[in-house]
Amino acid sequence: MSLKSLDPRINRLHLPDGELPPMEPKAEFDQFETFEVFARKRDNTPFTYVGPVHAPNADVAFLFAKEQYSRRSACSGLWVVLTRHIMVSPYANDDECIYDSFEVDIPEDTVWPLESYEVFHQKKRGKAHTHVGRVGATSYQEAYHKAKTAFAAQHPAVNMWVVKSKNVLQSAEEDRDMWLTLPEKKYREPAAYKVLDKIKRFKEEQAQDQSA
């Protein structure tokens, strides 16, 4: 007797009742990996988390990210990082700071030299993580402690992400020309339509016609 389903594609498989046959393991690199994308709207603004992309490698992920997150909104740079390279802290309550809610022990057998780590804070639940700075450390645990000293007072947060700088694919300074066409798309900004100015000009023209 075949397995019954509301999906006709399942019924056409004629699967037997009871335990299903074991599935063959997927080949290596058969599935795309998940990358997290951070974008910067203008040169003087921090990189902010905008969403994920799925790609076979970081270079393709960068292309996907540019198409998905910079085509319709202003952008002056992108960062792309593999999801599993990000250390994620627990969440604190909205009235607490994440640095006060838990502690991390630094291993005694640390390995030198120092590496560079990028630190991202989430100010409130539901808000996007924003880059607050960089610290030098020998481990993720030490990076957490140094971030607490450097950023906790100025940038309180309910959650934090830490990632090694070397694991972040960053848009290069010499590639700035790829963003030059974006500011020209004024249709993104309501101010570009100058609706109130058009209404005012129309009323003035109507008043002139009536007084003539």
C-alpha positions as a Python dict, from the first residue, in 0.01 Angstrom:
ca = {
    (1, 'M'): (0, 0, 0),
    (2, 'S'): (146, 337, -101),
    (3, 'L'): (193, 632, 131),
    (4, 'K'): (-100, 871, 104),
    (5, 'S'): (-42, 1244, 86),
    (6, 'L'): (-220, 1560, -22),
    (7, 'D'): (77, 1626, -247),
    (8, 'P'): (41, 1426, -572),
    (9, 'R'): (419, 1432, -620),
    (10, 'I'): (455, 1225, -301),
    (11, 'N'): (191, 977, -414),
    (12, 'R'): (368, 925, -745),
    (13, 'L'): (677, 805, -555),
    (14, 'H'): (483, 496, -433),
    (15, 'L'): (666, 499, -102),
    (16, 'P'): (595, 199, 123),
    (17, 'D'): (417, 228, 455),
    (18, 'G'): (621, 224, 773),
    (19, 'E'): (983, 317, 799),
    (20, 'L'): (1123, 504, 501),
    (21, 'P'): (1448, 388, 339),
    (22, 'P'): (1760, 572, 460),
    (23, 'M'): (1861, 878, 259),
    (24, 'E'): (2199, 887, 94),
    (25, 'P'): (2433, 1151, 240),
    (26, 'K'): (2477, 1468, 40),
    (27, 'A'): (2802, 1512, -145),
    (28, 'E'): (3050, 1764, -7),
    (29, 'F'): (2977, 2122, -116),
    (30, 'D'): (2640, 2012, -249),
    (31, 'Q'): (2461, 2275, -41),
    (32, 'F'): (2517, 2652, -39),
    (33, 'E'): (2641, 2807, 283),
    (34, 'T'): (2487, 3103, 463),
    (35, 'F'): (2666, 3438, 474),
    (36, 'E'): (2571, 3746, 674),
    (37, 'V'): (2581, 4085, 500),
    (38, 'F'): (2660, 4426, 649),
    (39, 'A'): (2611, 4745, 448),
    (40, 'R'): (2714, 5107, 494),
    (41, 'K'): (2481, 5373, 353),
    (42, 'R'): (2736, 5656, 351),
    (43, 'D'): (3107, 5687, 421),
    (44, 'N'): (3051, 5841, 764),
    (45, 'T'): (2804, 5576, 886),
    (46, 'P'): (2882, 5237, 1048),
    (47, 'F'): (2829, 4902, 880),
    (48, 'T'): (2486, 4765, 974),
    (49, 'Y'): (2346, 4414, 935),
    (50, 'V'): (2102, 4393, 643),
    (51, 'G'): (2040, 4018, 603),
    (52, 'P'): (2175, 3682, 481),
    (53, 'V'): (2260, 3538, 141),
    (54, 'H'): (2324, 3178, 37),
    (55, 'A'): (2623, 3113, -187),
    (56, 'P'): (2894, 2853, -259),
    (57, 'N'): (3177, 3089, -152),
    (58, 'A'): (3245, 3439, -21),
    (59, 'D'): (3311, 3596, -363),
    (60, 'V'): (2976, 3482, -500),
    (61, 'A'): (2810, 3582, -173),
    (62, 'F'): (2946, 3934, -222),
    (63, 'L'): (2794, 3951, -570),
    (64, 'F'): (2459, 3825, -441),
    (65, 'A'): (2475, 4076, -155),
    (66, 'K'): (2547, 4366, -387),
    (67, 'E'): (2252, 4273, -607),
    (68, 'Q'): (2012, 4215, -319),
    (69, 'Y'): (2104, 4486, -71),
    (70, 'S'): (2253, 4775, -269),
    (71, 'R'): (2046, 4787, -587),
    (72, 'R'): (1746, 4964, -432),
    (73, 'S'): (1905, 5149, -141),
    (74, 'A'): (2203, 5378, -104),
    (75, 'C'): (2526, 5194, -28),
    (76, 'S'): (2894, 5288, -4),
    (77, 'G'): (3036, 4952, 105),
    (78, 'L'): (2961, 4589, 191),
    (79, 'W'): (3099, 4334, 435),
    (80, 'V'): (3025, 3963, 393),
    (81, 'V'): (3107, 3697, 652),
    (82, 'L'): (3031, 3326, 679),
    (83, 'T'): (2766, 3274, 946),
    (84, 'R'): (2961, 3007, 1136),
    (85, 'H'): (3253, 3248, 1180),
    (86, 'I'): (3043, 3479, 1400),
    (87, 'M'): (3045, 3435, 1777),
    (88, 'V'): (2699, 3525, 1908),
    (89, 'S'): (2640, 3619, 2271),
    (90, 'P'): (2328, 3532, 2472),
    (91, 'Y'): (2050, 3792, 2481),
    (92, 'A'): (2002, 4034, 2767),
    (93, 'N'): (1674, 4198, 2863),
    (94, 'D'): (1595, 4532, 2704),
    (95, 'D'): (1672, 4712, 3031),
    (96, 'E'): (2008, 4534, 3072),
    (97, 'C'): (2347, 4552, 2902),
    (98, 'I'): (2478, 4229, 2758),
    (99, 'Y'): (2817, 4282, 2923),
    (100, 'D'): (2652, 4276, 3265),
    (101, 'S'): (2445, 3962, 3203),
    (102, 'F'): (2721, 3703, 3157),
    (103, 'E'): (3095, 3651, 3190),
    (104, 'V'): (3343, 3464, 2972),
    (105, 'D'): (3658, 3302, 3105),
    (106, 'I'): (3980, 3373, 2918),
    (107, 'P'): (4188, 3057, 2868),
    (108, 'E'): (4527, 3073, 3040),
    (109, 'D'): (4708, 2909, 2745),
    (110, 'T'): (4641, 3192, 2500),
    (111, 'V'): (4817, 3189, 2165),
    (112, 'W'): (5003, 3494, 2039),
    (113, 'P'): (5018, 3717, 1841),
    (114, 'L'): (4704, 3930, 1868),
    (115, 'E'): (4440, 3908, 1599),
    (116, 'S'): (4191, 4173, 1494),
    (117, 'Y'): (3822, 4121, 1581),
    (118, 'E'): (3516, 4318, 1461),
    (119, 'V'): (3247, 4390, 1721),
    (120, 'F'): (2878, 4443, 1644),
    (121, 'H'): (2611, 4555, 1891),
    (122, 'Q'): (2234, 4518, 1886),
    (123, 'K'): (2095, 4816, 2077),
    (124, 'K'): (1743, 4674, 2124),
    (125, 'R'): (1569, 4351, 2029),
    (126, 'G'): (1439, 4379, 1675),
    (127, 'K'): (1705, 4632, 1575),
    (128, 'A'): (1988, 4547, 1337),
    (129, 'H'): (2339, 4476, 1465),
    (130, 'T'): (2574, 4768, 1402),
    (131, 'H'): (2952, 4776, 1390),
    (132, 'V'): (3090, 4962, 1693),
    (133, 'G'): (3461, 4900, 1658),
    (134, 'R'): (3760, 4668, 1646),
    (135, 'V'): (3973, 4509, 1916),
    (136, 'G'): (4296, 4310, 1920),
    (137, 'A'): (4282, 3980, 2108),
    (138, 'T'): (4414, 3624, 2116),
    (139, 'S'): (4068, 3461, 2127),
    (140, 'Y'): (3697, 3531, 2099),
    (141, 'Q'): (3676, 3525, 2480),
    (142, 'E'): (3944, 3789, 2517),
    (143, 'A'): (3785, 3994, 2240),
    (144, 'Y'): (3464, 3995, 2446),
    (145, 'H'): (3644, 4129, 2752),
    (146, 'K'): (3825, 4397, 2554),
    (147, 'A'): (3501, 4497, 2382),
    (148, 'K'): (3340, 4536, 2723),
    (149, 'T'): (3611, 4780, 2827),
    (150, 'A'): (3608, 4969, 2499),
    (151, 'F'): (3240, 4986, 2403),
    (152, 'A'): (3005, 4896, 2690),
    (153, 'A'): (2969, 5246, 2833),
    (154, 'Q'): (2930, 5427, 2501),
    (155, 'H'): (2729, 5160, 2316),
    (156, 'P'): (2498, 4964, 2553),
    (157, 'A'): (2353, 4656, 2385),
    (158, 'V'): (2130, 4354, 2444),
    (159, 'N'): (2332, 4130, 2211),
    (160, 'M'): (2673, 4128, 2046),
    (161, 'W'): (2846, 3958, 1755),
    (162, 'V'): (3222, 3912, 1729),
    (163, 'V'): (3408, 3796, 1419),
    (164, 'K'): (3774, 3783, 1319),
    (165, 'S'): (3857, 4062, 1076),
    (166, 'K'): (4035, 3818, 846),
    (167, 'N'): (3708, 3627, 801),
    (168, 'V'): (3524, 3935, 673),
    (169, 'L'): (3523, 3994, 297),
    (170, 'Q'): (3526, 4373, 273),
    (171, 'S'): (3466, 4592, -28),
    (172, 'A'): (3797, 4747, -128),
    (173, 'E'): (3865, 5120, -140),
    (174, 'E'): (3974, 5095, -504),
    (175, 'D'): (3634, 4946, -592),
    (176, 'R'): (3442, 5257, -484),
    (177, 'D'): (3332, 5325, -840),
    (178, 'M'): (3088, 5033, -817),
    (179, 'W'): (2869, 5248, -588),
    (180, 'L'): (2885, 5571, -791),
    (181, 'T'): (2562, 5507, -980),
    (182, 'L'): (2356, 5456, -664),
    (183, 'P'): (2325, 5817, -538),
    (184, 'E'): (2187, 5920, -878),
    (185, 'K'): (1872, 5714, -820),
    (186, 'K'): (1676, 5992, -654),
    (187, 'Y'): (1348, 5804, -684),
    (188, 'R'): (1436, 5629, -357),
    (189, 'E'): (1403, 5953, -162),
    (190, 'P'): (1059, 6115, -118),
    (191, 'A'): (1226, 6456, -107),
    (192, 'A'): (1338, 6408, -466),
    (193, 'Y'): (979, 6437, -585),
    (194, 'K'): (935, 6778, -416),
    (195, 'V'): (560, 6724, -392),
    (196, 'L'): (494, 7023, -167),
    (197, 'D'): (686, 7251, -400),
    (198, 'K'): (478, 7132, -694),
    (199, 'I'): (153, 7184, -503),
    (200, 'K'): (261, 7536, -400),
    (201, 'R'): (357, 7624, -757),
    (202, 'F'): (26, 7487, -887),
    (203, 'K'): (-173, 7698, -638),
    (204, 'E'): (24, 8008, -732),
    (205, 'E'): (-47, 7949, -1101),
    (206, 'Q'): (-417, 7896, -1023),
    (207, 'A'): (-427, 8222, -826),
    (208, 'Q'): (-260, 8410, -1112),
    (209, 'D'): (-509, 8271, -1366),
    (210, 'Q'): (-803, 8376, -1147),
    (211, 'S'): (-670, 8730, -1096),
    (212, 'A'): (-596, 8779, -1464),
}
